[in-house]
């Protein structure tokens, strides 16, 4: 009997098939976890940056925390008036962050535009409480560009676009506020967004206005505004819906399908 048992045991051998299968499963699981950790790292890092910037959230006691951010410049702009899609405004700042603007706005609900967008459409989004990140495409590329994108993609009331010949690598705009920076890793980017995006304490004129796309925005015009450009104290073009009128800040017709093309991958 003992001899028979020994013979059976010896014939079973090592279960190499099972071992190989288990090793393959473990290796696959490890690769999935590794891929997830690498792929999710930018978002996890951004969450950490946002948590650190939470101290700049506005409150009744501190209605404009951007005043505590070094380098922020402010200009007072009243609730402005509208121009048509064929008219230009002679803005007093570059990029502009207030003043007359197109009656239709560029989508500002987490859209990253791959190409420069018409100023007059972008300014209208600021009036709705959005933050616009503009960057010099000659200076911000690769990892730096990705670091800006993660702050915008999928984030409400936030948008981003290249701005040719920008005098600094990065410029942040909200209504009446601007911050120009050299580095995409600067913590003041997140502080600016925390302080001013849909700030409810009077930092922008049109409360509760949508950031969904109304139209496809116009293309950026790099040429200087001509003599027919509208001045900063312009009173509005006849036939356009002016701010303060019923429905201003909301689509006067069903909005076009949210453009997927402008958002970069």
C-alpha positions as CSV (number, residue, x, y, z in Angstrom):
1,X,0.0,0.0,0.0
2,X,2.8,2.4,0.9
3,X,4.5,1.7,-2.4
4,X,1.3,2.3,-4.3
5,X,0.7,5.7,-2.6
6,X,4.3,6.8,-3.3
7,X,3.8,5.8,-6.9
8,X,0.6,7.9,-7.3
9,X,2.2,10.9,-5.6
10,X,5.2,10.8,-7.8
11,X,3.1,10.7,-10.9
12,X,1.1,13.8,-9.9
13,X,4.1,16.1,-10.4
14,X,4.2,19.9,-10.0
15,X,1.0,21.7,-11.2
16,X,2.9,24.1,-13.6
17,X,-0.3,25.1,-15.4
18,X,-2.0,26.3,-12.3
19,X,1.1,28.1,-11.2
20,X,1.5,29.9,-14.5
21,X,-2.1,30.9,-14.5
22,X,-1.9,32.4,-11.0
23,X,1.3,34.3,-11.9
24,X,-0.4,35.7,-15.0
25,X,-3.4,36.8,-13.0
26,X,-1.2,38.5,-10.4
27,X,0.9,40.2,-13.1
28,X,-2.2,41.4,-14.9
29,X,-3.7,42.8,-11.6
30,X,-0.4,44.5,-10.9
31,X,-0.2,46.1,-14.3
32,X,-3.8,47.4,-14.0
33,X,-3.1,48.9,-10.6
34,X,0.1,50.5,-11.9
35,X,-1.7,51.9,-15.0
36,X,-4.4,53.3,-12.8
37,X,-1.9,54.9,-10.4
38,X,0.0,56.5,-13.3
39,X,-3.1,57.6,-15.2
40,X,-4.8,59.1,-12.2
41,X,-1.7,60.8,-10.8
42,X,-2.4,64.2,-12.5
43,X,-6.0,64.3,-11.1
44,X,-4.8,63.2,-7.6
45,X,-2.1,65.9,-7.7
46,X,-4.7,68.5,-8.8
47,X,-7.0,67.5,-5.9
48,X,-4.1,68.2,-3.6
49,X,-3.5,71.6,-5.2
50,X,-7.2,72.5,-4.9
51,X,-7.2,71.5,-1.2
52,X,-4.2,73.7,-0.5
53,X,-5.9,76.6,-2.3
54,X,-9.2,76.2,-0.4
55,X,-8.0,78.9,2.0
56,X,-8.7,81.4,-0.8
57,X,-12.4,80.5,-1.1
58,X,-14.6,83.7,-0.8
59,X,-16.8,84.4,2.2
60,X,-18.8,87.3,3.6
61,X,-15.8,88.2,5.8
62,X,-13.4,87.9,2.8
63,X,-15.4,88.6,-0.3
64,X,-12.4,88.9,-2.7
65,X,-9.5,86.7,-1.5
66,X,-7.6,87.5,-4.7
67,X,-6.5,90.6,-3.0
68,X,-4.2,88.3,-0.9
69,X,-2.6,86.8,-4.1
70,X,0.6,88.5,-5.1
71,X,0.5,89.9,-8.6
72,X,-3.2,90.2,-9.2
73,X,-4.3,93.4,-10.9
74,X,-7.9,94.7,-10.8
75,X,-9.9,97.0,-13.0
76,X,-13.5,98.1,-12.3
77,X,-15.8,97.3,-15.2
78,X,-19.5,97.9,-15.0
79,X,-22.0,95.4,-16.3
80,X,-21.2,95.9,-20.0
81,X,-22.9,96.1,-23.3
82,X,-22.9,93.9,-26.4
83,X,-21.5,94.0,-29.9
84,X,-22.3,91.8,-32.9
85,X,-20.3,88.9,-34.3
86,X,-18.6,91.1,-36.9
87,X,-17.6,94.0,-34.6
88,X,-14.4,94.3,-32.5
89,X,-13.7,96.0,-29.2
90,X,-10.6,98.1,-28.6
91,X,-9.9,96.5,-25.3
92,X,-7.7,98.3,-22.7
93,X,-6.0,95.1,-21.5
94,X,-4.3,92.1,-23.1
95,X,-5.9,89.6,-22.7
96,X,-9.0,91.5,-21.9
97,X,-10.9,90.8,-18.7
98,X,-13.9,93.1,-18.9
99,X,-15.7,95.6,-21.1
100,X,-18.0,95.4,-24.1
101,X,-18.3,91.9,-25.6
102,X,-20.2,89.8,-28.1
103,X,-23.8,89.0,-27.2
104,X,-22.9,85.3,-27.4
105,X,-20.3,83.6,-25.3
106,X,-17.7,80.9,-25.8
107,X,-18.4,77.7,-23.9
108,X,-16.7,78.0,-20.5
109,X,-17.7,74.8,-18.8
110,X,-14.4,72.9,-18.7
111,X,-13.5,73.5,-22.4
112,X,-9.9,73.5,-23.5
113,X,-9.7,75.2,-26.9
114,X,-6.9,74.0,-29.1
115,X,-6.9,77.2,-31.1
116,X,-7.1,80.9,-30.1
117,X,-10.6,82.2,-29.6
118,X,-12.1,85.6,-30.3
119,X,-11.7,88.0,-27.4
120,X,-15.3,89.3,-27.6
121,X,-16.7,85.8,-27.0
122,X,-14.3,85.0,-24.2
123,X,-15.0,88.1,-22.2
124,X,-18.7,87.3,-22.1
125,X,-17.9,84.1,-20.3
126,X,-16.0,86.1,-17.7
127,X,-19.1,88.1,-17.1
128,X,-20.8,84.8,-16.3
129,X,-18.3,84.1,-13.5
130,X,-15.8,82.0,-15.5
131,X,-12.0,81.9,-15.1
132,X,-10.1,81.9,-18.4
133,X,-6.6,80.6,-18.6
134,X,-4.7,82.0,-21.6
135,X,-1.2,80.8,-22.5
136,X,1.6,81.6,-24.9
137,X,1.8,78.6,-27.2
138,X,5.4,79.3,-27.9
139,X,6.3,79.0,-24.2
140,X,3.8,76.6,-22.7
141,X,4.0,73.1,-24.2
142,X,4.3,69.4,-23.2
143,X,4.1,68.8,-19.4
144,X,3.5,72.5,-18.6
145,X,0.5,72.5,-21.0
146,X,-0.9,69.3,-19.4
147,X,-0.5,70.8,-16.0
148,X,-2.8,73.7,-17.1
149,X,-5.3,71.4,-18.8
150,X,-5.9,69.3,-15.7
151,X,-7.1,72.5,-13.9
152,X,-9.7,73.1,-16.6
153,X,-10.9,69.9,-18.3
154,X,-14.4,69.0,-17.0
155,X,-14.4,71.9,-14.4
156,X,-17.4,74.2,-14.5
157,X,-17.0,77.9,-15.3
158,X,-13.4,77.3,-16.4
159,X,-11.9,77.6,-19.9
160,X,-8.5,77.7,-21.5
161,X,-7.0,78.7,-24.9
162,X,-3.7,79.7,-26.5
163,X,-3.1,83.4,-26.9
164,X,-0.6,84.3,-29.6
165,X,2.2,86.8,-28.6
166,X,1.1,86.9,-25.0
167,X,3.7,88.9,-23.0
168,X,3.9,86.2,-20.3
169,X,3.8,82.4,-20.5
170,X,0.4,82.3,-18.7
171,X,-2.4,84.9,-18.0
172,X,-5.4,84.2,-15.8
173,X,-8.6,86.3,-16.3
174,X,-11.8,86.6,-14.4
175,X,-14.1,89.6,-14.6
176,X,-12.1,92.6,-13.4
177,X,-9.1,90.5,-12.4
178,X,-5.9,89.3,-14.0
179,X,-2.8,87.4,-13.0
180,X,0.2,86.9,-15.2
181,X,2.7,84.1,-14.4
182,X,5.8,82.3,-15.7
183,X,5.2,78.8,-14.5
184,X,2.3,76.2,-14.8
185,X,3.3,74.9,-11.4
186,X,2.7,78.2,-9.7
187,X,0.3,77.7,-6.7
188,X,-1.3,81.0,-7.4
189,X,-3.2,79.5,-10.4
190,X,-5.3,77.4,-8.0
191,X,-5.6,80.3,-5.6
192,X,-6.9,82.6,-8.3
193,X,-9.5,80.0,-9.4
194,X,-10.6,79.3,-5.8
195,X,-11.0,83.0,-5.1
196,X,-12.8,84.2,-8.3
197,X,-14.6,81.4,-10.2
198,X,-18.3,82.1,-9.6
199,X,-17.4,84.3,-6.7
200,X,-20.9,85.1,-5.2
201,X,-19.8,88.4,-3.6
202,X,-20.0,90.8,-6.5
203,X,-16.8,89.8,-8.4
204,X,-18.8,89.4,-11.7
205,X,-22.0,91.0,-13.0
206,X,-24.2,88.2,-14.2
207,X,-25.1,85.8,-11.3
208,X,-26.4,82.3,-12.2
209,X,-25.7,82.8,-16.0
210,X,-24.9,79.6,-17.9
211,X,-21.5,78.7,-19.3
212,X,-22.9,76.2,-21.8
213,X,-22.1,77.0,-25.4
214,X,-24.6,79.3,-27.2
215,X,-22.7,79.4,-30.5
216,X,-19.3,78.2,-31.9
217,X,-17.0,81.1,-30.9
218,X,-15.2,83.2,-33.5
219,X,-11.5,82.9,-34.3
220,X,-8.9,85.1,-32.7
221,X,-7.9,88.1,-34.7
222,X,-4.2,89.0,-34.0
223,X,-4.3,92.3,-35.9
224,X,-4.7,95.6,-34.0
225,X,-8.4,96.8,-33.8
226,X,-9.1,99.3,-36.6
227,X,-10.7,102.8,-36.3
228,X,-14.1,101.2,-36.4
229,X,-13.5,99.2,-33.2
230,X,-15.8,99.9,-30.3
231,X,-14.3,101.8,-27.4
232,X,-14.4,100.7,-23.8
233,X,-17.2,103.2,-23.0
234,X,-19.4,101.9,-25.9
235,X,-23.1,101.8,-25.2
236,X,-24.1,98.8,-27.3
237,X,-25.0,98.0,-30.8
238,X,-28.6,98.4,-31.9
239,X,-30.4,95.0,-32.2
240,X,-28.2,93.2,-29.6
241,X,-29.6,92.1,-26.3
242,X,-28.0,94.3,-23.7
243,X,-27.0,93.2,-20.2
244,X,-29.7,93.8,-17.6
245,X,-32.5,93.0,-20.1
246,X,-34.8,90.0,-19.4
247,X,-33.0,86.9,-20.5
248,X,-29.5,88.5,-20.8
249,X,-26.9,85.9,-20.0
250,X,-29.1,83.1,-21.0
251,X,-29.5,81.6,-24.5
252,X,-32.3,83.3,-26.4
253,X,-32.7,80.2,-28.4
254,X,-32.0,76.5,-27.7
255,X,-28.2,76.3,-27.4
256,X,-26.2,74.4,-30.1
257,X,-25.0,71.0,-29.2
258,X,-22.0,71.4,-26.8
259,X,-19.0,71.4,-29.2
260,X,-16.7,68.4,-28.6
261,X,-14.2,69.6,-31.2
262,X,-12.8,72.5,-29.2
263,X,-11.8,70.4,-26.3
264,X,-8.3,69.0,-26.7
265,X,-7.4,65.5,-25.8
